[in-house]
Every structure is written in structure tokens, then in C-alpha cells.
Amino acid sequence: MINIVLSLYNLAWLAALFVLKRLPRVGLGWQQRTLKDVAEGPFDLWIQAASGGESMLTNMVLEGLGPLLPNKKIWRILVTSGTKQGIDSLGRGCRNLPPDSPLDLSIAYFPFDAPHLMDKAFARFKPKLAVIVETELWPGFLIRAKKNKVPVMIVNGRMSEKSFRSYKYFAKFFQKYGPEKVLAISPADRERFSRLVGPEKVSLMDNIKFDRICPRPGRPENNPIGAHLPENSPFLLLGSIRREEEQQILHTIARILALRQDITVGLFPKHIERADHLIKMLTRQNIKAIKRSKILDRQSPGTVIVWDVFGELAGAYALAEAAFVGGALANLGGQNFLEPLAFGLKPIIGPHWHDFAWIGREIVAAGLVTEVADENELTATLLTALNTAVARDQVIKQVQDFLLPRTGGTRQVCQLIITKMAELEKIKKR
């Protein structure tokens, strides 16, 4: 039965490839996605990171892995992603590794999951071990890994209730071909993965995202973003804004600027290709707006800067007086709102942040995050934040106390990879 389904799945991919090549976002990296321009194996490790967020976590694992390798042995590692943001992030992480790192990295777009392409991928890459960051359960990939006796592990595993409702219909498949090990980030995620792949394969870990929050007292002196902001103008940041909440955010911006013409607004869409559309929406409301990529000099107060450049959000948090993190004003599950805390900036979020429930409501109860119900409450809360001076050093101390019992996920993943690789070496020598 599985062979019949796999054949149909392969036929569906053959038809889809004709369409996908014409899609701008998917067409990027086409040669690599179809295995016409990729590095040759064998690789010790293949890490798959879906997009930009997962790539940042992958970079942390790579940074932690090098110093732990026994005898500084050189490991050939293939890191892949499905988006340009992910590839760009992995590239930056690769450049940030020390010159003497024992990691020999190759970066490529993740191949299309067509079974005939995954056959070629495993034949070309010859990985000893495959690691998926967070969740990517591609059937072609999983089947070929199993047939090639390549163990697959999921780290920092998370699965929303919505995703589980779809995956559960294929539980028998995942129990046979799914990952041999899952490290989940919360009891709820552990329960969903357990019902999918079997409880004996699933355990808990601390979320790597907690390790990303490295409190940084004071404001960086050489932040390039600061050169484009007006002097003595408060900076309001609206980050990771999703398409479904754009209209609400535009109303909030208009109302705030009507009362505070002295401020500058940084608008960061979750997907930077929305930048042109946002510029048009702002212009129609007679709000001065400019794309980040078009800025050459210092802007004037009252301007909305729409970010179409990836990788500057963290630096912008360091300069902001107030920040809203999107994805939760509409019922979308939320976006990661931990990052501004690293700079002593308490974020404001909407009510629908169930995808980040693993953080725990304790963070709201501690006063580190403010939750608002709607755009009206958001406007009022942002205005209050802009008018209230905050001692960032005190916030950072509070953040450190909150994070202390929750960090260590990165090292846990690195140790798991090293232990598994050692097991595979022993098996090979038998």
C-alpha cells in the first residue's frame, strides 16, 4: 500500500514542479532544490531548518557543537533551508564561526520532497545522521532516510494543535517512518508528538530560544540603524507583523502619529515582500513612509520606516522606546516575543499567542510582557509606554532571573548529536 501511495505522491510532485518553477519565492535556488547544483557527500550530519527562525536556532547549535567535538575532529555538515531568509541566516552563521572551527559547512536549499529527488539527495549527500529543527515531516525525506538507514531526530520540537489535527490521520505512517527521537519543548508538544510517533521516542528539552536571549545592558554605540533615525525622536517598533493584522496596525499607527508627531515608527512585516503593499497603504492615509532599503540619510520625525531588509530586527529593538510583537492581534498563534527582552525592552503582544504557550503565562504575570485584547488597547498601551521611562538595567536583571532555570537547550541538543554520532561510529566498526 505504501508503494502505491508513494508512486501517487511522486506523480503529484512531477506535476507540481512545472508550476513551482514559476513561483518567485520557490524558484529561488531551483538548481539546488532539484539537485543540479549541490555539494557532494558524504556528510557526517544533515540539519534542516525550515526558514529564518529555525536557521537562527541552527546557527546556535553549530556554534555550540564545534567546541564539544572530541579531539577537534572535522565534521562535514550540510545545512539546508526552504527559504531565502533561512539561507541568508545560515550564511551569516557560517561566517560567524571561528576560523579554527572543526565544522566544514555546506549550505543549500532543501530539495523538493519528490521521492525521485529524495532518492538522489540521499545518494548524493550520504549523511550519517539527519536533524530537523522544530518540525518538518516530509514523507519523501523520511522514507528515504529510513531506507538508507539514516537516523532522523527532531530537536526543539513543536507542533501546534492545528498541525496535529492534520498529522494524526497519518499516525501509522509516522510510527513506521517517523523520527527515531524527538526532543519537544513543552508537555503539550510532547503529548502531540507521542501520539504521532510513539511516547518512547519523545522527551522534553529546554527551548533553544531561551538561550538566544542574552541580556545586553546599555544601547550599542555602533548600531547602523541609529544613523537613520532622527535625533531625540522616540522610536516605536512594530515587529513581525502578519498580513492578517496589517489593517489593525495601520489604524494604530495613524492614531498614534496624530497624537505624537515627534516619534518615528519602524514597521517590520513578518514577510518582507509585503513592504511595497504596506507603503501603499500608509501613503493612502497620508502617512510619510519609506522602505528601509531606500534610506540614505537621517529621517524626520513622523516617518514610518517599513523594513524590507532581513536581519536588523534585533538591532532595532535595542533602540526602541516601545515595541509590539505581532502575530497575535489576529488569531495566528503569535511570533517570538522574547528577543526585545534581551535589550531591557518589555514587549506588548496580542491575545492569540498559543504557538508560544511553551513560554508560560508566568512571563505576563511577572510583568515582563503586556498582553492587550485589541487594537484600541494596543494604541493606549503603546502611548503609555512611549510616555514612561523604563530602567532597562532593572528589566534585564528581571529577565535574567526569569531565564536562569529555562536555559541549556542548545547544549542539550549538541550533546545528543555527539552521543548519537558516537553510537553510529561504534556500529560502523563492528
C-alpha positions, 0 to 999 in steps of 0.5 A, spaced: 500 500 500 505 504 501 508 503 494 502 505 491 501 511 495 508 513 494 508 512 486 501 517 487 505 522 491 511 522 486 506 523 480 503 529 484 510 532 485 512 531 477 506 535 476 507 540 481 514 542 479 512 545 472 508 550 476 513 551 482 518 553 477 514 559 476 513 561 483 518 567 485 519 565 492 520 557 490 524 558 484 529 561 488 535 556 488 531 551 483 538 548 481 539 546 488 532 544 490 532 539 484 539 537 485 543 540 479 547 544 483 549 541 490 555 539 494 557 532 494 557 527 500 558 524 504 556 528 510 557 526 517 550 530 519 544 533 515 540 539 519 534 542 516 531 548 518 525 550 515 526 558 514 529 564 518 527 562 525 529 555 525 536 557 521 537 562 527 536 556 532 541 552 527 546 557 527 546 556 535 547 549 535 553 549 530 556 554 534 555 550 540 557 543 537 564 545 534 567 546 541 564 539 544 567 535 538 572 530 541 579 531 539 577 537 534 575 532 529 572 535 522 565 534 521 562 535 514 555 538 515 550 540 510 545 545 512 539 546 508 533 551 508 526 552 504 527 559 504 531 565 502 531 568 509 533 561 512 539 561 507 541 568 508 541 566 516 545 560 515 550 564 511 551 569 516 552 563 521 557 560 517 561 566 517 560 567 524 564 561 526 571 561 528 576 560 523 579 554 527 572 551 527 572 543 526 565 544 522 566 544 514 559 547 512 555 546 506 549 550 505 543 549 500 536 549 499 532 543 501 530 539 495 523 538 493 520 532 497 519 528 490 521 521 492 525 521 485 529 527 488 529 524 495 532 518 492 538 522 489 539 527 495 540 521 499 545 518 494 548 524 493 549 527 500 550 520 504 549 523 511 550 519 517 545 522 521 539 527 519 536 533 524 530 537 523 529 543 527 522 544 530 518 540 525 518 538 518 515 531 516 516 530 509 514 523 507 519 523 501 525 525 506 523 520 511 522 514 507 528 515 504 532 516 510 529 510 513 531 506 507 538 508 507 538 507 514 539 514 516 537 516 523 532 522 523 531 526 530 527 532 531 530 537 536 526 543 539 520 540 537 513 543 536 507 542 533 501 546 534 494 543 535 492 545 528 498 541 525 496 535 529 489 535 527 492 534 520 498 529 522 494 524 526 490 521 520 497 519 518 499 516 525 501 509 522 505 512 517 509 516 522 510 510 527 513 506 521 517 512 518 517 517 523 523 520 527 527 515 531 527 521 537 524 527 538 526 532 543 519 537 544 519 543 548 513 543 552 508 537 555 503 539 550 508 538 544 510 532 547 503 529 548 502 531 540 508 528 538 507 521 542 501 520 539 504 521 532 510 517 533 510 513 539 511 516 547 518 512 547 521 516 542 519 523 545 522 527 551 522 534 553 528 539 552 529 546 554 527 551 548 533 553 544 530 560 544 531 561 551 538 561 550 538 566 544 536 571 549 542 574 552 541 580 556 545 586 553 545 592 558 546 599 555 544 601 547 550 599 542 554 605 540 555 602 533 548 600 531 547 602 523 540 603 524 541 609 529 544 613 523 537 613 520 533 615 525 532 622 527 535 625 533 531 625 540 525 622 536 522 616 540 522 610 536 516 605 536 517 598 533 512 594 530 515 587 529 513 581 525 507 583 523 502 578 519 498 580 513 492 578 517 493 584 522 496 589 517 489 593 517 489 593 525 496 596 525 495 601 520 489 604 524 494 604 530 499 607 527 495 613 524 492 614 531 498 614 534 502 619 529 496 624 530 497 624 537 505 624 537 508 627 531 515 627 534 516 619 534 518 615 528 515 608 527 519 602 524 514 597 521 517 590 520 512 585 516 513 578 518 514 577 510 518 582 507 515 582 500 509 585 503 513 592 504 511 595 497 503 593 499 504 596 506 507 603 503 501 603 499 497 603 504 500 608 509 501 613 503 493 612 502 492 615 509 497 620 508 502 617 512 510 619 510 513 612 509 519 609 506 522 602 505 528 601 509 532 599 503 531 606 500 534 610 506 540 614 505 540 619 510 537 621 517 529 621 517 524 626 520 520 625 525 513 622 523 516 617 518 514 610 518 520 606 516 517 599 513 523 594 513 524 590 507 531 588 509 532 581 513 536 581 519 536 588 523 530 586 527 534 585 533 538 591 532 532 595 532 529 593 538 535 595 542 533 602 540 526 602 541 522 606 546 516 601 545 515 595 541 509 590 539 510 583 537 505 581 532 502 575 530 497 575 535 492 581 534 489 576 529 488 569 531 495 566 528 498 563 534 503 569 535 511 570 533 517 570 538 516 575 543 522 574 547 528 577 543 526 585 545 527 582 552 534 581 551 535 589 550 531 591 557 525 592 552 518 589 555 514 587 549 506 588 548 503 582 544 496 580 542 491 575 545 492 569 540 499 567 542 498 559 543 504 557 538 508 560 544 504 557 550 511 553 551 513 560 554 508 560 560 503 565 562 508 566 568 512 571 563 505 576 563 504 575 570 511 577 572 510 583 568 515 582 563 510 582 557 503 586 556 498 582 553 492 587 550 485 584 547 485 589 541 487 594 537 484 600 541 488 597 547 494 596 543 494 604 541 493 606 549 498 601 551 503 603 546 502 611 548 503 609 555 509 606 554 512 611 549 510 616 555 514 612 561 521 611 562 523 604 563 530 602 567 532 597 562 538 595 567 532 593 572 528 589 566 534 585 564 536 583 571 528 581 571 529 577 565 535 574 567 532 571 573 526 569 569 531 565 564 536 562 569 532 555 570 529 555 562 536 555 559 541 549 556 537 547 550 542 548 545 547 544 549 542 539 550 541 538 543 549 538 541 550 533 546 545 528 543 548 529 536 555 527 539 552 521 543 548 519 537 554 520 532 558 516 537 553 510 537 553 510 529 561 510 529 561 504 534 556 500 529 560 502 523 566 498 526 563 492 528 
